[in-house]
Amino acid sequence: VGRLLQDLCAEASRAQPLAGLRMSGLLLEIVAEVLRGRMAKEGGWTAHASALESAAADMTRRCGEPVSIAGLAREHGFSPSHLRGLFASRYGCSPRSYLRQARIRKARGLMMGTNLTLSEIALQVGFETVHSFSRAFKGVEGCCPSSYRRAGLPATRVSGRHVSYAH
């Protein structure tokens, strides 16, 4: 890339006819080299893409159960440290963080789609206490679960309306 940048600068300083065309070609070569380098870095997870996607899907599907990252890694043919590295490359977070986000996504659906209490929802999505659920929820969503639920109820409730709609 460094050599290509030097060539680009040299071409720009010459200002000869058709220099713009050559500079465009050099820029495309630079972009291609950068992308090749990026793909080589990400190659760690792309070689294991299907197993990694399967592990992530298992975490989402089983988010209401106790999930052992070491057990999950074994099930999909990884060591726990390799799984952590692959998750960091692919998803930008640890498997534990990915699992917490999956639990919070499921909890959001249950809060808006059911009348379950927050304690029942916490247990259903794999948290041991409503307090640990509330702390995790606030960390991901930026507000407590009860505020999130209250904010969403008027938008989703359709029965019980006594005032006619304005025309």
C-alpha positions in Angstrom: 0.0 0.0 0.0 2.9 2.3 0.8 4.4 1.9 -2.7 1.0 2.5 -4.3 0.6 5.7 -2.3 4.0 6.9 -3.4 3.1 6.2 -7.0 -0.2 8.0 -6.6 1.6 11.1 -5.2 4.2 11.0 -7.9 1.5 10.8 -10.6 -0.4 13.7 -9.0 2.8 15.9 -8.9 3.5 15.2 -12.7 0.1 16.5 -13.8 0.4 14.9 -17.2 -2.5 14.1 -19.6 -4.5 11.2 -18.4 -3.0 11.4 -14.9 -6.4 11.3 -13.4 -7.1 8.0 -15.0 -3.9 6.4 -13.7 -4.6 7.9 -10.3 -8.1 6.4 -10.3 -6.5 3.0 -11.0 -4.0 3.4 -8.3 -6.7 4.3 -5.8 -8.6 1.2 -6.7 -5.5 -0.9 -6.2 -5.0 0.7 -2.7 -8.6 -0.1 -1.8 -8.2 -3.7 -3.0 -5.0 -4.1 -0.9 -6.7 -2.7 2.2 -9.7 -5.0 1.8 -7.4 -8.0 1.2 -5.6 -7.2 4.5 -8.9 -6.8 6.3 -10.2 -10.1 5.0 -7.0 -11.9 6.0 -7.4 -10.5 9.6 -11.0 -11.7 9.7 -10.1 -15.0 8.2 -9.9 -16.4 11.7 -13.7 -16.5 12.0 -14.6 -16.9 8.4 -12.9 -20.3 8.3 -15.2 -21.3 11.1 -18.3 -19.3 10.1 -20.9 -22.1 10.0 -19.8 -23.5 13.4 -19.7 -20.0 14.9 -23.1 -19.1 13.5 -24.4 -22.4 14.9 -23.0 -21.6 18.3 -24.6 -18.1 18.3 -27.9 -19.6 17.2 -27.7 -22.1 20.1 -27.1 -19.3 22.5 -30.1 -17.4 21.3 -32.3 -20.5 21.3 -31.2 -21.6 24.7 -30.9 -18.2 26.3 -33.5 -19.1 29.0 -31.3 -22.0 30.2 -28.1 -21.9 32.1 -25.5 -21.9 29.3 -21.9 -22.9 29.9 -19.6 -21.2 27.5 -17.0 -24.0 27.9 -19.7 -26.6 27.2 -21.0 -24.6 24.2 -17.4 -24.3 22.9 -16.9 -28.1 23.2 -20.2 -28.8 21.4 -19.1 -26.8 18.4 -15.5 -28.0 18.3 -13.7 -25.0 19.9 -11.7 -24.4 23.0 -13.3 -21.7 25.2 -10.5 -19.3 24.5 -10.8 -19.9 20.7 -14.6 -19.3 20.9 -14.0 -16.0 22.8 -11.5 -14.9 20.1 -13.8 -15.8 17.3 -16.8 -14.1 18.9 -14.7 -10.9 19.4 -13.7 -11.0 15.7 -17.1 -11.7 14.4 -19.6 -10.0 16.8 -17.3 -7.5 18.6 -18.2 -8.9 22.0 -17.6 -11.9 24.2 -19.9 -15.0 24.1 -21.1 -14.0 27.6 -22.1 -10.5 26.4 -23.7 -12.0 23.3 -25.8 -14.3 25.6 -26.8 -11.4 27.8 -27.9 -9.5 24.7 -29.9 -12.5 23.5 -31.6 -12.7 26.9 -32.5 -9.0 26.9 -33.9 -9.3 23.3 -36.1 -12.2 24.5 -37.1 -10.3 27.6 -38.2 -7.3 25.5 -40.5 -9.5 23.5 -42.0 -11.0 26.6 -42.5 -7.6 28.2 -44.4 -6.3 25.2 -46.2 -9.5 24.3 -47.3 -11.0 27.7 -48.6 -10.0 31.0 -45.9 -11.9 32.9 -44.3 -10.1 35.9 -40.8 -8.9 35.6 -39.7 -11.7 38.0 -41.3 -14.3 35.8 -39.7 -12.8 32.7 -36.3 -12.7 34.5 -36.5 -16.4 35.3 -37.7 -17.3 31.8 -34.8 -15.6 30.1 -32.2 -17.2 32.4 -31.5 -14.6 35.1 -31.5 -15.9 38.7 -33.1 -12.8 40.2 -35.1 -9.9 39.1 -32.3 -7.7 40.4 -29.6 -9.2 38.2 -32.1 -9.0 35.3 -32.8 -5.4 36.0 -29.1 -4.5 36.2 -28.3 -6.3 32.9 -31.4 -4.8 31.2 -30.4 -1.3 32.2 -26.8 -1.9 31.0 -28.0 -2.9 27.5 -31.1 -0.7 27.1 -30.2 2.3 29.2 -33.4 2.2 31.3 -34.9 -0.1 33.8 -37.3 -2.9 32.6 -40.4 -1.3 34.3 -39.8 2.0 32.5 -39.3 0.2 29.2 -42.5 -1.7 29.6 -44.5 1.4 30.6 -43.1 3.2 27.6 -44.2 0.5 25.2 -47.7 -0.4 26.6 -49.6 2.6 25.1 -48.2 1.8 21.7 -49.1 -1.9 21.8 -52.4 -2.0 23.7 -55.4 -1.9 21.4 -58.3 -3.1 23.6 -60.0 -1.0 26.2 -60.1 2.3 24.2 -63.1 4.4 25.2 -62.5 7.5 23.2 -63.1 7.4 19.5 -60.3 8.2 17.1 -60.1 11.7 15.8 -60.8 12.1 12.1 
